[in-house]
């Protein structure tokens, strides 16, 4: 009599097939449909012949890495076909997570389990990081926004896949594939999925105010975040329109320490003492005295007159002492937003102009260092 052994020396024998078929029956009877948007690979649109970190691949593969430096696949290609699998996961509430330091709320991570052989037969490969699940049982048919004409779909992104412990049969063969999935966010990686036009059952585009809409338009919260961020930035500009400190409301005595016995000044003259500090120069004289903006000094000034030389960068404020034009301060305060001004920040940091480089290409003045300092084909650094 041969020795009885459930392990058949790495063979997928009849016992393993029997277990496998019965496990699949459990998924068919008690599982839920999962729509799979299969990741095919990264696009070659961002390749650079002179940058080794942006390689060009001869074929599209899910194993390719688009950006070797940041180890990212930003421009992802997904299959036009949507595959259907059966799987299951534990439905969970958003409870406080006490397993970590402090009280934290779970972030909606789902652990979805599928049948391995059914997955291979349907997709041709195992599910991997980058694949996207669409869960039809989590559709929201009752949106709070009355303008949304269709149900809101729920997408999850596969982060990793493993063999679960409960997926091994008595024959020591693995039959299940467990996937850690997180909610999909509206980002560049998944634009091919979210940019799809919303259609009805007949395949006709769904129109809102006469315009087509995409799944990203109705499921993404980016627009709300951008509007909130814009409102916060605008309020910050209203509260602090310029950098530095505002000294317009402060009064400067005509004499040092306010003592008139220390000297005499002509009637109507401005004080000699000025404010000192970090970014206090704004091109205006103290106590509201008039300032003459010009590109040259006036010919016949009176003692105490101010002149703002706008041909200097930054613009510089001078005061006529009766003998010479004395330097007061530079115009240090600049607008917080991008615009015209007379400071170094306005002319360089916030410069919204364009220029033509030596190659004849039109470039913006404001550039990221990653774009400005790159290697050209001749091996020389662009500047």
Secondary structure, 3 states (H helix, E strand, C coil): CCCCCCCCCCCCCHHHHHHHHHHHHHHHHHCEEEEEEEEEEECCCCCCCCCCCCCCCCCCCCCCCCECCCCECCCEEEEEEEEEEEEECCCCCCCEECCCCCCEECCCCEEEEEEHHHHHHHHCCCCCCCCEEECHHHCECCCCCCCCCCCECCEEEEEEEECCHHHECCCCCECEEEEEEEECCCCHHHHHHHCCECECCCCCECEECCEECEHHHHHCCHHHHHHHHHHHHHHHHHHCCECCCCCCCCCCCCCHHHCHHHCCCCCCCCCCCCCCCCCCCCCCCHHHCCEEEECCCCCCCCCCCEEEECCCCCCEEEEECCCCEEEEEECCCCECCCCCCCCHHHHHHCCCCEEECCCCCEEECCCCHHHHCCECCCCCECC
